[in-house]
Amino acid sequence: MVDDQKEKCIVLSETSESQMDCESGSRLFSKEGKSKKFWRGVKYQLVEYHTLPAYLKDNEYILRYYRSEWPLKQVFLSIFYIHNETLNIWTHLIGFLLFLSLTIYTAMKIPKVMDLQVVQQLSNMLRSTDLSKINGELLNLPSLPNMADFHRFKNDLKTSLPSVDFLPSLSGWNGLELIANCLPKQSTEYPAKDCILKSVEGNMGNSAHSLPNEPVTRWPFFTFLGGAMFCLLASSTCHLLSCYSERLSYIMLRLDYSGIAALIATSFYPPVYYSFMCHPFLCDLYLTFITLLGLASIAFSLLPVFQKPHFRTLRASLFFGMGVSGAVPIMHKLILYWDKPVALETTGYEVLMGAFYGIGALIYAKRIPECWKPGKYDIAGHSHQLFHVLVVAGAYTHYHAGLIYLRWRDLEGCSKN
């Protein structure tokens, strides 16, 4: 019985001055509640850096709270424990759930940036009770309205007909001209309200004719979303399971590196495809190059030597180099579409995304801030956690850039290039 109890005693460190006495420890456990037993058991299973097997030694500045070769059941349950991988697991698990939600939302709610049904239902929309407010505004206008009245009227019209914001031709309305042309026609047979709304309908109809019949293909955008979800889920799984055994750690780390390469490569798909969709040769050239580069990076990351801690800087440099290569198609886009605001807008998002990834890679490679105060950031705030947060922020920024690309090509297609 005593031998069994000794086998169950787990000490925090082999070099600790006061090791736990098995029999007294058993008596102590018997006097505590089940909850305290559970958490004390978890606590004593966490070990220090110098007691780890070689394959788990990655960051010498994280000194404590390691899981080491736990039973598989306990490894899975450790997702709810407090240790130095807890936030590594949850930052990317939450990121995965975020992008899963964004993917579902995009598929269901954004079939078209400007849905042609809005135009088809225009007649019903113009007869809605929302127009009562506009009618009241028109009746209160003086015979020679001032500029403040026009601005007020335009704001009320946009409130009642919010869909006009989707139509670029309506965003530049001259309210003065529109109302001035209609007010002289005011009569019981043809009130100014009808005149103005007829003008709105005609303008919307003209805009509808300029829209492509079908929305632009979505597969490049969903390829990026798939790459992001794969990266985030692979990373979270890696941090959860790698402590089980050397063999599983070997597999998980390669899955993690492959996920990073997949995220970077698929991030190119929306900007390259939608920027050069009207130039098929350039589009195919850039997509082929980044796909081959991504596959090469994945193949390189599968090499056993790539896993060793002293290759940390090389790993970060490889992935950072993949990201920097995206400057070429971005600059090319700016040259082709220098006169389009959408080119600058999307580039701004892409620069911000690159900044998030670049800063994250630098923090990861230099082990900031734990290298300054070893042991202080064991649980929260160390470099890998910050890297995870910046990766999610960069991917989320890129998602918004992708929506702008979709809106641009849905509205214009290739007709205005």
C-alpha positions as CSV (number, residue, x, y, z in Angstrom):
1,M,0.0,0.0,0.0
2,V,2.8,2.4,0.9
3,D,4.6,1.5,-2.3
4,D,1.5,2.4,-4.3
5,Q,1.2,5.7,-2.6
6,K,4.8,6.5,-3.3
7,E,4.3,5.8,-7.0
8,K,1.4,8.3,-7.0
9,C,3.5,11.1,-5.4
10,I,4.8,13.5,-8.0
11,V,7.3,16.2,-7.0
12,L,7.7,19.6,-8.7
13,S,11.5,19.3,-9.1
14,E,14.2,16.8,-8.5
15,T,16.5,19.5,-7.0
16,S,13.9,20.9,-4.6
17,E,15.2,21.1,-1.0
18,S,12.0,19.8,0.6
19,Q,10.7,16.8,-1.3
20,M,7.2,15.6,-0.6
21,D,6.8,12.8,1.9
22,C,4.5,10.2,0.3
23,E,2.8,9.0,3.5
24,S,2.2,12.5,4.9
25,G,1.1,13.7,1.5
26,S,-1.5,10.9,1.4
27,R,-2.8,11.9,4.8
28,L,-3.0,15.5,3.7
29,F,-5.0,14.6,0.6
30,S,-7.4,12.6,2.6
31,K,-8.3,15.6,4.7
32,E,-9.0,17.9,1.8
33,G,-12.1,18.2,-0.4
34,K,-12.2,16.6,-3.8
35,S,-11.7,20.0,-5.5
36,K,-8.5,20.7,-3.6
37,K,-7.2,17.2,-4.3
38,F,-7.8,17.7,-8.0
39,W,-6.0,21.0,-8.3
40,R,-3.2,20.0,-6.0
41,G,-2.7,16.9,-8.2
42,V,-2.5,19.1,-11.2
43,K,-0.1,21.5,-9.5
44,Y,2.3,18.7,-8.7
45,Q,2.3,17.4,-12.2
46,L,3.8,20.6,-13.5
47,V,7.6,20.6,-13.7
48,E,10.4,23.0,-14.3
49,Y,12.4,23.6,-17.5
50,H,15.5,21.7,-16.4
51,T,13.6,18.5,-15.7
52,L,12.1,18.3,-19.2
53,P,13.2,15.8,-21.8
54,A,15.2,17.3,-24.6
55,Y,12.4,17.4,-27.2
56,L,10.3,19.6,-24.9
57,K,13.0,22.2,-24.3
58,D,12.3,25.1,-26.5
59,N,12.4,28.3,-24.5
60,E,14.9,28.5,-21.6
61,Y,13.4,31.7,-20.4
62,I,10.1,30.0,-19.5
63,L,11.2,28.3,-16.2
64,R,8.1,26.6,-14.7
65,Y,4.6,25.2,-15.2
66,Y,5.5,22.6,-17.9
67,R,3.4,19.5,-18.7
68,S,5.7,16.6,-19.4
69,E,4.6,13.2,-20.8
70,W,1.2,13.2,-19.2
71,P,-1.4,10.4,-19.9
72,L,-3.4,11.2,-23.0
73,K,-6.6,11.7,-21.1
74,Q,-4.9,14.3,-18.8
75,V,-3.4,16.0,-21.8
76,F,-6.8,16.6,-23.3
77,L,-8.2,17.7,-20.0
78,S,-5.3,20.1,-19.6
79,I,-7.1,22.5,-21.9
80,F,-8.9,23.6,-18.8
81,Y,-5.8,23.7,-16.5
82,I,-3.5,26.6,-15.8
83,H,0.0,26.0,-17.2
84,N,2.4,27.8,-19.5
85,E,0.6,26.6,-22.6
86,T,-2.9,27.5,-21.6
87,L,-3.0,30.9,-23.4
88,N,-1.1,29.5,-26.4
89,I,-4.0,26.9,-26.8
90,W,-6.8,29.3,-26.2
91,T,-5.6,32.3,-28.3
92,H,-5.7,30.3,-31.4
93,L,-8.6,28.2,-30.5
94,I,-10.7,31.3,-30.1
95,G,-9.2,32.6,-33.3
96,F,-10.3,29.4,-35.1
97,L,-13.9,29.8,-33.8
98,L,-13.8,33.5,-34.9
99,F,-12.8,32.6,-38.5
100,L,-15.3,29.7,-38.6
101,S,-18.0,32.2,-37.7
102,L,-16.8,34.7,-40.3
103,T,-16.8,31.9,-42.9
104,I,-20.4,31.0,-42.2
105,Y,-21.4,34.6,-42.1
106,T,-19.7,35.3,-45.4
107,A,-21.2,32.3,-47.1
108,M,-24.8,33.1,-45.9
109,K,-24.9,36.9,-45.6
110,I,-22.6,38.2,-48.3
111,P,-23.6,36.4,-51.5
112,K,-23.4,39.8,-53.2
113,V,-22.1,43.1,-52.0
114,M,-24.8,44.8,-53.9
115,D,-27.7,42.3,-54.2
116,L,-29.7,43.0,-57.4
117,Q,-32.9,42.1,-55.4
118,V,-32.6,45.5,-53.8
119,V,-33.2,47.1,-57.2
120,Q,-35.9,44.6,-58.1
121,Q,-37.8,45.4,-55.0
122,L,-37.4,49.2,-55.4
123,S,-41.0,49.9,-56.3
124,N,-42.2,48.3,-53.0
125,M,-39.5,50.0,-51.1
126,L,-40.6,53.4,-52.5
127,R,-44.1,52.9,-51.4
128,S,-43.2,51.9,-47.8
129,T,-44.3,53.9,-44.8
130,D,-40.7,55.2,-44.4
131,L,-41.5,57.8,-47.1
132,S,-43.8,59.6,-44.7
133,K,-40.9,61.3,-43.1
134,I,-39.5,62.4,-46.5
135,N,-42.9,63.7,-47.5
136,G,-43.1,65.8,-44.3
137,E,-39.7,67.2,-45.0
138,L,-40.7,68.2,-48.6
139,L,-43.8,69.9,-47.4
140,N,-41.8,72.0,-45.0
141,L,-39.3,73.1,-47.5
142,P,-39.5,76.9,-48.4
143,S,-40.0,77.9,-52.1
144,L,-36.3,78.8,-52.2
145,P,-34.7,76.3,-49.7
146,N,-31.2,76.9,-48.3
147,M,-28.2,74.5,-48.3
148,A,-29.0,73.3,-44.7
149,D,-32.4,72.2,-45.9
150,F,-30.9,70.2,-48.7
151,H,-28.4,68.4,-46.4
152,R,-31.1,67.6,-44.0
153,F,-33.3,66.2,-46.7
154,K,-30.5,64.1,-48.1
155,N,-29.8,62.6,-44.6
156,D,-33.5,61.8,-44.2
157,L,-33.6,60.2,-47.6
158,K,-30.6,58.0,-46.7
159,T,-32.2,57.0,-43.4
160,S,-35.4,55.9,-45.2
161,L,-33.6,54.3,-48.1
162,P,-30.4,52.9,-46.7
163,S,-29.7,50.9,-49.8
164,V,-28.7,54.0,-51.7
165,D,-25.3,53.7,-49.9
166,F,-24.5,50.6,-52.1
167,L,-24.9,52.6,-55.3
168,P,-21.8,54.7,-56.0
169,S,-23.7,56.9,-58.6
170,L,-26.0,58.0,-55.8
171,S,-23.3,58.9,-53.3
172,G,-22.5,62.0,-55.4
173,W,-26.0,63.3,-55.6
174,N,-26.5,67.0,-56.0
175,G,-29.5,67.6,-53.7
176,L,-29.8,71.2,-54.8
177,E,-30.2,70.3,-58.4
178,L,-32.5,67.4,-57.7
179,I,-35.0,69.3,-55.6
180,A,-34.8,72.5,-57.6
181,N,-35.8,70.5,-60.7
182,C,-38.7,69.0,-59.0
183,L,-40.1,71.8,-56.9
184,P,-41.4,73.8,-59.9
185,K,-43.5,70.8,-61.0
186,Q,-45.3,70.6,-57.6
187,S,-49.0,70.2,-58.1
188,T,-51.8,68.0,-56.9
189,E,-51.3,65.7,-59.8
190,Y,-47.6,65.4,-59.6
191,P,-46.2,66.4,-56.2
192,A,-42.5,67.0,-55.6
193,K,-42.2,63.8,-53.6
194,D,-43.2,61.7,-56.6
195,C,-40.8,63.7,-58.8
196,I,-37.9,63.2,-56.5
197,L,-38.6,59.5,-56.0
198,K,-38.9,58.9,-59.7
199,S,-35.4,60.5,-60.1
200,V,-34.1,58.1,-57.4
201,E,-35.7,55.1,-59.1
202,G,-34.2,56.1,-62.4
203,N,-30.8,56.6,-60.9
204,M,-30.9,53.3,-59.2
205,G,-32.0,51.6,-62.4
206,N,-29.1,53.0,-64.3
207,S,-26.7,51.9,-61.7
208,A,-28.2,48.4,-61.8
209,H,-27.6,48.1,-65.5
210,S,-23.9,48.8,-64.9
211,L,-23.6,45.9,-62.4
212,P,-22.4,42.5,-63.6
213,N,-25.1,39.9,-64.0
214,E,-23.3,37.6,-61.5
215,P,-21.1,38.3,-58.5
216,V,-17.4,37.6,-58.8
217,T,-16.3,34.1,-57.8
218,R,-15.6,33.7,-54.1
219,W,-13.2,30.7,-54.1
220,P,-10.0,32.8,-53.5
221,F,-11.6,34.5,-50.5
222,F,-12.8,31.1,-49.0
223,T,-9.3,29.6,-49.8
224,F,-7.9,32.3,-47.5
225,L,-10.5,31.6,-44.8
226,G,-9.7,27.9,-45.0
227,G,-6.0,28.5,-44.7
228,A,-6.6,30.7,-41.6
229,M,-8.8,28.1,-39.9
230,F,-6.3,25.3,-40.7
231,C,-3.4,27.4,-39.3
232,L,-5.2,28.4,-36.1
233,L,-6.6,24.9,-35.3
234,A,-3.3,23.2,-36.1
235,S,-1.5,25.6,-33.8
236,S,-4.0,25.2,-30.9
237,T,-3.9,21.4,-31.3
238,C,-0.1,21.4,-31.4
239,H,0.2,23.3,-28.1
240,L,-2.3,21.0,-26.5
241,L,-0.9,17.6,-27.5
242,S,2.9,18.1,-27.9
243,C,3.6,17.3,-24.3
244,Y,2.3,13.7,-24.6
245,S,5.3,12.0,-26.3
246,E,8.3,12.7,-28.5
247,R,6.6,11.0,-31.5
248,L,3.4,13.1,-31.2
249,S,5.4,16.2,-30.6
250,Y,7.3,15.6,-33.8
251,I,4.0,15.3,-35.8
252,M,2.3,18.2,-34.1
253,L,5.2,20.6,-34.7
254,R,5.2,19.8,-38.4
255,L,1.5,20.3,-38.5
256,D,2.0,23.7,-36.8
257,Y,4.7,24.9,-39.3
258,S,2.6,23.6,-42.2
259,G,-0.3,25.7,-40.9
260,I,1.7,28.8,-40.8
261,A,2.9,28.3,-44.4
262,A,-0.6,27.6,-45.5
263,L,-1.9,30.8,-43.9
264,I,0.7,33.0,-45.5
265,A,0.3,31.4,-48.9
266,T,-3.5,31.5,-49.0
267,S,-3.4,35.1,-47.8
268,F,-2.1,36.0,-51.3
269,Y,-5.1,34.5,-53.1
270,P,-7.7,37.3,-52.6
271,P,-5.4,40.2,-53.4
272,V,-3.7,38.5,-56.3
273,Y,-6.9,37.1,-57.9
274,Y,-9.1,40.1,-57.5
275,S,-6.4,42.6,-58.5
276,F,-5.4,40.7,-61.6
277,M,-8.6,38.9,-62.5
278,C,-8.8,41.0,-65.7
279,H,-5.2,40.1,-66.5
280,P,-5.3,36.3,-66.6
281,F,-1.6,35.8,-67.3
282,L,-0.4,37.9,-64.4
283,C,-3.0,36.3,-62.1
284,D,-1.9,32.8,-63.0
285,L,1.8,33.7,-62.7
286,Y,1.5,35.2,-59.2
287,L,-0.8,32.4,-57.9
288,T,1.5,29.7,-59.3
289,F,4.5,31.3,-57.7
290,I,3.0,31.7,-54.2
291,T,1.5,28.2,-54.3
292,L,4.9,26.7,-55.1
293,L,6.6,28.8,-52.5
294,G,4.1,27.7,-49.9
295,L,4.5,24.0,-50.8
296,A,8.3,24.4,-50.6
297,S,8.0,26.0,-47.2
298,I,5.8,23.2,-46.0
299,A,8.3,20.6,-47.3
300,F,11.2,22.4,-45.7
301,S,9.4,22.5,-42.4
302,L,9.0,18.8,-42.4
303,L,12.8,18.3,-42.1
304,P,13.7,17.1,-38.6
305,V,16.5,19.7,-38.2
306,F,14.0,22.5,-38.8
307,Q,12.4,21.7,-35.3
308,K,15.5,22.4,-33.2
309,P,15.5,25.5,-31.0
310,H,18.6,27.1,-32.5
311,F,16.7,27.2,-35.8
312,R,14.0,29.5,-34.3
313,T,15.4,32.6,-36.1
314,L,15.6,30.7,-39.4
315,R,11.9,29.5,-39.0
316,A,10.8,33.1,-38.4
317,S,12.9,34.4,-41.3
318,L,11.5,31.9,-43.7
319,F,7.9,32.7,-42.9
320,F,8.6,36.4,-42.8
321,G,10.3,36.2,-46.2
322,M,7.2,34.5,-47.6
323,G,5.1,37.4,-46.4
324,V,7.5,40.1,-47.7
325,S,7.3,38.5,-51.2
326,G,3.8,39.8,-51.3
327,A,5.1,43.3,-51.8
328,V,5.6,42.5,-55.5
329,P,2.0,42.0,-56.5
330,I,0.9,44.8,-54.2
331,M,3.2,47.3,-55.9
332,H,2.1,46.0,-59.3
333,K,-1.6,46.5,-58.2
334,L,-0.8,50.1,-57.3
335,I,0.8,50.7,-60.7
336,L,-2.2,49.3,-62.6
337,Y,-4.9,51.0,-60.4
338,W,-3.1,54.1,-59.2
339,D,-6.2,56.2,-60.0
340,K,-8.6,54.0,-58.0
341,P,-9.2,54.7,-54.3
342,V,-9.9,51.0,-53.7
343,A,-6.3,50.2,-54.5
344,L,-5.0,52.4,-51.8
345,E,-7.6,51.3,-49.3
346,T,-6.8,47.6,-49.7
347,T,-3.1,48.3,-49.6
348,G,-3.5,50.1,-46.3
349,Y,-5.1,47.0,-44.8
350,E,-2.4,44.8,-46.3
351,V,0.4,47.0,-44.9
352,L,-1.3,46.8,-41.5
353,M,-1.6,43.0,-41.8
354,G,2.1,42.8,-42.7
355,A,3.0,44.9,-39.7
356,F,1.1,42.5,-37.4
357,Y,2.8,39.5,-38.8
358,G,6.2,41.2,-38.9
359,I,6.1,42.4,-35.3
360,G,4.8,39.0,-34.2
361,A,7.7,37.2,-36.0
362,L,10.2,39.5,-34.4
363,I,8.8,39.0,-30.9
364,Y,8.8,35.2,-31.5
365,A,12.4,35.1,-32.7
366,K,13.8,37.3,-30.0
367,R,11.7,35.9,-27.2
368,I,10.5,39.2,-26.0
369,P,9.7,40.0,-23.2
370,E,10.7,36.8,-21.2
371,C,14.3,37.1,-22.2
372,W,14.5,40.3,-20.2
373,K,13.0,38.7,-17.0
374,P,13.2,34.9,-17.1
375,G,10.4,33.3,-15.1
376,K,8.2,36.4,-14.9
377,Y,6.1,35.6,-17.9
378,D,5.8,31.8,-17.5
379,I,2.0,31.8,-17.3
380,A,1.0,34.9,-19.3
381,G,2.6,37.5,-21.5
382,H,5.4,35.6,-23.0
383,S,6.5,35.9,-26.7
384,H,4.6,33.0,-28.1
385,Q,1.3,34.2,-26.7
386,L,1.9,37.7,-28.1
387,F,2.8,36.1,-31.5
388,H,-0.5,34.2,-31.5
389,V,-2.6,37.4,-30.8
390,L,-0.8,39.3,-33.6
391,V,-1.4,36.5,-36.0
392,V,-5.1,36.5,-35.3
393,A,-5.1,40.3,-35.6
394,G,-3.3,40.2,-39.0
395,A,-5.6,37.6,-40.4
396,Y,-8.7,39.5,-39.2
397,T,-7.3,42.7,-40.9
398,H,-6.9,40.7,-44.1
399,Y,-10.5,39.5,-43.9
400,H,-11.7,43.1,-44.1
401,A,-9.4,43.8,-47.1
402,G,-11.0,40.8,-48.8
403,L,-14.5,42.2,-48.3
404,I,-13.3,45.4,-50.0
405,Y,-12.0,43.4,-53.0
406,L,-15.3,41.6,-53.2
407,R,-17.3,44.8,-53.3
408,W,-15.0,46.3,-55.9
409,R,-15.2,43.4,-58.3
410,D,-18.9,42.8,-57.7
411,L,-19.7,46.4,-58.6
412,E,-17.3,46.8,-61.5
413,G,-16.2,43.5,-62.7
414,C,-13.7,44.0,-65.5
415,S,-15.8,46.6,-67.4
416,K,-14.1,49.7,-66.0
417,N,-10.5,48.6,-66.0
